[in-house]
Structures are given as C-alpha cells and as structure tokens.
Amino acid sequence: MKKYRILSRLFAALAILLSDVMCAVTAFSYCDLWWGGRCAGYSAPASTALLLCIPYGAGILICAGLAWFFWRAGQKQSD
C-alpha cells in the first residue's frame, strides 16, 4: 500500500516538473527563433517552437496516467 502511494506521488511530481520544463524550453526556443529570425535570418518561423509541446505533452500524460494507476492500485489494496 505504501509503495503505491509513494509511486503515485513520484509520478505526479514528475508530471508537474515536466510541465514546468516544457514551458521554459518552449518559451526559450520561441524567443530564440523570434529574435534570431529577425537578426540572423533563421528560415523557420517562431511558431515552430510550439511543436515542442507535443513530446512534452505525451510525457506529461504518461506520468499523470501512471500516477492515477498507482493511486487506484493503492486504493484497491487498502480496501
């Protein structure tokens, strides 16, 4: 029971941490493409930085799903 509770909290914390990292990386890449595109002449538009949200979003969903799974497994075992 305690093992499932710890795993549930671990994956919930990882999902939150991953969402924060996603915001920081996406914002940095967007600004780099926005200002670098104007100064250095990058060929990609700044909006392509938003495509970074796809793999991060998948990771967040996986971590949230695992947190929910372990939380439910801990609930079933305690009953």
Number of C-alpha atoms within 10 A of each C-alpha: 13 10 9 18 16 15 18 24 17 15 20 20 15 17 23 14 12 17 16 11 13 20 15 12 16 19 15 13 18 19 15 15 22 18 13 15 15 12 9 9 12 14 10 11 13 17 13 12 19 15 10 16 15 11 11 19 15 11 16 21 13 14 21 20 16 19 24 17 15 22 19 15 15 19 13 10 10 9 5
